Amino acid sequence: MKNNQELRDRLRLKYIPFDPTPELIAEVEAFLSMSDAERSHKLETAYNEEAEFLISIETARVLYKAPIDRHHGSITQVKVDAYPERYR
């Protein structure tokens, strides 16, 4: 991928904790598309290196901020539409 920011936004990761080859990107996308229960089960049954990799993906996901949230500033209709619960 030519731009890591594009990849980070697409995967909703704060950082890319792996060498972004097409195979690993597909693996990460598949993992992130699982339900919470499926991801938890996969983590429980993963061995050392795989578990570390999956935990690093989960950590990068938790730390991610959507582009709309990255810049402080005025409240826009886009922000209100994206997060109505924040602006009640």
Contacts in CASP RR format, 6 or more apart in sequence:
PFRMAT RR
TARGET T0000
AUTHOR 0000-0000-0000
METHOD contacts of the structure
MODEL  1
MKNNQELRDRLRLKYIPFDPTPELIAEVEAFLSMSDAERSHKLETAYNEE
AEFLISIETARVLYKAPIDRHHGSITQVKVDAYPERYR
1 7 0 8 1.000
1 20 0 8 1.000
1 25 0 8 1.000
4 16 0 8 1.000
4 20 0 8 1.000
7 13 0 8 1.000
7 16 0 8 1.000
7 20 0 8 1.000
7 25 0 8 1.000
8 14 0 8 1.000
8 15 0 8 1.000
8 16 0 8 1.000
8 64 0 8 1.000
9 66 0 8 1.000
9 67 0 8 1.000
11 25 0 8 1.000
11 28 0 8 1.000
11 29 0 8 1.000
11 32 0 8 1.000
11 61 0 8 1.000
12 32 0 8 1.000
12 61 0 8 1.000
12 64 0 8 1.000
12 66 0 8 1.000
13 57 0 8 1.000
13 60 0 8 1.000
13 61 0 8 1.000
13 64 0 8 1.000
14 60 0 8 1.000
14 61 0 8 1.000
14 62 0 8 1.000
14 63 0 8 1.000
14 64 0 8 1.000
14 65 0 8 1.000
15 60 0 8 1.000
15 63 0 8 1.000
16 60 0 8 1.000
17 53 0 8 1.000
17 56 0 8 1.000
17 57 0 8 1.000
17 59 0 8 1.000
17 60 0 8 1.000
18 24 0 8 1.000
18 28 0 8 1.000
18 53 0 8 1.000
18 56 0 8 1.000
18 57 0 8 1.000
28 57 0 8 1.000
31 39 0 8 1.000
31 42 0 8 1.000
31 54 0 8 1.000
31 57 0 8 1.000
32 39 0 8 1.000
32 57 0 8 1.000
32 61 0 8 1.000
34 42 0 8 1.000
39 54 0 8 1.000
39 58 0 8 1.000
42 54 0 8 1.000
43 51 0 8 1.000
43 54 0 8 1.000
43 55 0 8 1.000
43 58 0 8 1.000
46 54 0 8 1.000
66 82 0 8 1.000
68 78 0 8 1.000
68 79 0 8 1.000
68 82 0 8 1.000
75 87 0 8 1.000
79 86 0 8 1.000
79 87 0 8 1.000
80 87 0 8 1.000
END
